[in-house]
Amino acid sequence: MLLYIPSEAQSVFGKWKTIDDRTGNPKAIIDIYEEDGMMHGEVVEILEPGKEEAVCDKCEGEKKNQPILGMKIIEDLKHGGGGVWKGKTLFDPEQAMTFRCKIWLNPENPDELKVRGYLAFIFRTQTWIRAEG
């Protein structure tokens, strides 16, 4: 007997709904994709009412006053084995801060993505939910 498991159900790549770990409210849809063997992610939809046209007003440099919609927030993460992706660029436009990060699928639920941002020795982990379609 063959058991069929759709490959996209087990992949970190695709669209993910970010959830504010403080309020529990959905914030955005992030499209996570692979390019040249590296993981990247960009904001493809803003879910917070009234923030659809938000710009990164706290940002500096090229991201200053740029729309958050379409912004690349994950850049150049490398696969570190065991299904874990690691890198130096997880950008939070609300805080205008870049974190080192680690991203992996929840081993108990492949429709949950664990996203951990590090600042020095302090870290925070969010759970993102696989977005439909």
Residue pairs with C-beta under 8 A, 6 or more apart in sequence:
8 14
9 110
9 111
10 105
10 110
12 32
12 39
12 83
12 85
12 103
12 104
12 105
12 113
13 32
13 33
13 34
13 39
14 31
14 32
14 130
14 131
15 29
15 30
15 31
15 32
15 44
15 130
15 131
15 133
16 29
16 30
16 32
16 41
16 113
16 128
16 129
16 130
16 131
17 26
17 28
17 29
17 47
17 128
17 129
17 130
17 131
18 26
18 27
18 28
18 29
18 30
18 126
18 128
19 25
19 26
19 27
19 126
19 127
19 128
19 129
20 26
20 27
21 124
21 125
21 126
21 127
25 48
26 47
26 48
27 46
27 47
27 48
28 43
28 45
28 46
28 47
28 48
28 68
29 43
29 44
29 45
29 47
29 131
30 41
30 42
30 43
30 44
30 73
30 74
30 128
31 41
31 42
31 44
32 39
32 40
32 41
32 74
32 103
32 113
33 39
33 40
33 41
34 40
37 78
37 79
38 75
38 76
38 77
38 78
38 87
39 74
39 76
39 77
39 78
39 79
39 85
39 87
39 103
40 72
40 74
40 75
40 76
40 77
41 72
41 73
41 74
42 70
42 71
42 72
42 73
42 74
43 68
43 69
43 70
43 71
43 73
43 93
44 69
44 70
45 69
46 52
46 54
46 68
46 69
51 68
52 69
53 67
53 69
54 67
54 68
54 69
54 93
55 65
55 66
55 67
55 68
56 63
56 64
56 65
56 66
56 67
56 68
56 71
56 93
56 96
57 64
57 65
58 93
58 94
58 95
58 96
59 65
59 66
59 93
59 96
60 96
63 71
63 91
63 93
63 96
68 93
71 91
71 93
72 91
73 90
73 91
73 92
73 93
74 87
74 89
74 90
74 91
74 101
74 103
75 87
75 89
75 91
76 87
76 88
76 89
77 85
77 86
77 87
77 89
77 101
77 103
78 85
78 86
78 87
79 85
80 86
80 102
82 104
83 104
83 105
84 102
84 103
84 104
85 102
85 103
85 104
86 100
86 101
86 102
86 103
87 100
87 101
88 98
88 100
88 101
89 98
89 101
90 98
90 99
90 100
90 101
90 115
90 117
91 97
91 98
91 99
92 98
92 99
92 117
97 119
99 117
99 118
99 119
100 117
100 118
100 119
101 115
101 116
101 117
101 118
102 114
102 116
102 118
103 113
103 114
103 115
103 116
104 113
104 114
105 112
105 113
105 114
106 112
106 113
106 114
106 127
110 130
111 129
111 130
112 127
112 128
112 129
112 130
113 127
113 128
113 129
113 130
114 125
114 126
114 127
115 125
115 126
115 127
115 128
116 123
116 124
116 125
116 126
117 123
117 124
117 125
117 126
